[in-house]
Amino acid sequence: MRRAVRFVIALVFGLGLLTWAGSVIVHGTTREWFEKDVSLRAQLAVSGARRGLVANWDQQHVVELATLLSDIAHDERIMAVAACAADSSLLARTRDFPAELSCASMGIHVRPDPEAPAAAWQTWNSVVELPGGTVHVSAIPLLETERPLGYLVLVHDLSFVERRAEQTQRYLLLAFGFLALAASAITVVAARLSWRGWSNELRRILRSGGHRPEFQPILRDVHELVGRIAAEGDAEREGGMWTPQRLKQTLNRHLHGERVVVLANREPYVHQRAEDGRTSVMHPASGLVTALEPVMRACSGTWIAHGSGSADREMADRDGRLRVPPGEESYVLRRVWLTPEEEQGYYYGFSNEGLWPLCHIAHVRPSFRSEDWKHYQAVNEKFADAVCAEVDTDDPIVLVQDYHFALAPGLIRQRLPRATVIMFWHIPWPSSQRFGICPWREELLEGMLGSSILGFHTQADCNNFVGCVERFLEARTDQEQHAIVQHGRSTLVRPYPISLEWPARWQQGALTVEECRAGVVGELGLAPDALIGLGVDRLDYTKGIEERMLAVERLLERFPALRGRFTFVQLAAPSRTIIEQYRQLNERVEFVAARINERFGKGAYRPVVLLRAHHEPPTVFRYYRAAHVCYVSSLHDGMNLVAKEFVSAREDEQGVLVLSQFTGAARELPEALIVNPYDLDEASSALVAALNMSAEEQRDRMRAMRAMVAEFNVYRWAGRMLVDASRLRSRDRLTGRLTDHLMVAAGLRP
Ligand code: F6P
């Protein structure tokens, strides 16, 4: 209704404007016509009386001349007449001749050059404003053969012209006004009738199931859209916890249960052959795997990864496929085989000596080598081909993971233009200044923009990425949609902070905290009342393990009472060991640990226990439960799931998390003791505060953090991305189909 009123107002206003402009034009034109008419009449009047005028044109016949002038002035529109001699003296005039007009003032217009011959005398017409009103003046020469006698001045009253023009304007306004109202009323009624007709027809078709084939595609879309909007509404209203079931339902509802294809370098299950010939399955130490594996269990589908285990080939079929998890078989793992050269160039070289240090502020210089870049390109192609081989539609949902596959979204888009590609970047994204040092920065950005959705952990990472695109590519940023538009396609760039499954899988049947602690104390030969600090990481220079050791050293320096009582246990999974910086880190950590043990160890007491080995998740879980304090000291980390894992393992609501301010997790877990890992005094103070914290305060902090991780769990992380993807898919499908219908309707497509 409001829209109709707005429309009528706009229409009336528009027509009013038109009317005003029209009436101004009409007024001008009418006046011009009347002036021409008046000039003509003056000529006619003079021609009619010419003979008598010529005969009496001198001073002796002024009485006759005056009579002749009065006769001319009998015409209802001629107001006054005067006869002027050739020398511009007045011969005679009627009574009402305006005093403001004189023969002399008009003579110069009739005979501009007094020396000129008679033929050069000319008629002069003009509109003159007088105090009594507007008049039209015609000065007409009177010639006898070739001899000019003088001229006659005829004054016409023009007030009737004004009156007529005003009248016309009034009629015009009325007519247009009426027209405007009539047009508005007709348009509104017609629009309402056709809308009602259209919706009735649509309703009828929807009710009857739409028997006409030409309506089928559009009906499907409408049904789909309506269903989706209703489902989204339901999901929002449902609220509550995200669970595997809810994620599955979301996939069914929003994406018709379509299979999800995950592309990640690291596989969730690695088969290894031991020296004794036995095969074992290993869960790699990887935040990516920890987060994504429960999602795949819930959604099913296919996980495509590098088959890196020594027994991987023999456990898979000839296409590299096997069903996992072992014993549960809920999704397919497709292993892709790489040559040693490919692994060296793509994984160790470009990914981990180039992109990894480029994206982390950890003071290791990135190395970019052309041979590595070539392998990186080739391996991205290889995996993009594997994705295409695994999908069974032309518009699959593909989740591309991490910095190993920056080019894959673009390559998949080339092969499957209608695919929904969601890329998630698990590590930080650098500033444009820093990113600019990569020789292939444009190619990387272009590749990533092949995605439909590009996810980072934090808004700061998104901002950095957008900054890089603005600096290095020709693309438009859509601030409202948080998207980048390039080549007519848009990529949403949004933060999706990653998380864990909730509750933790390893919790089922786990030992109590006391049992775990007693077990660890026994294993490591600690005193029964030992205070246990814990660190869990891959041995990576971004994790700040060295700084962590130094903080422990500082703690023992500053608080001697803790010597003999406090032990810091570091679970360190060897990682990327063929890279020089990792080897050096390994040595440095070992060296610092040995130094601290030497300085503060006594008898069987060792303040630092460095367990350099791969530990399976149940073991790590046991250590989380045994610890009094867990210290995550990353120098730079996208999220850091160790922090969340510690929280999820502590359903006893005890234990303190000391957390580096340089992790994504610090934004979500402010109840941890947040520290700068470079500041050893601050870090050691936080450690001592943690060890002395009352059980009550521990509970309050831990409870808040657990609530946070429980609610914002990994099912929610995946669900949000999938819901966003489904919105994009509906939008693209609808616009695509609508364009098709319109093209067909316009005869542009058969
Ligand atoms: O955080 C980056 C990342 O690739 C994660 O995805 C994964 O948790 C970790 O590093 C493991 O690295 P890699 O696969 O090289 O062992």
Residues whose N, C-alpha, C, O or C-beta is under 5 A from the ligand:
A	BS01	F6P	R266 A285 S286 G287 L288 D402 H426 I427
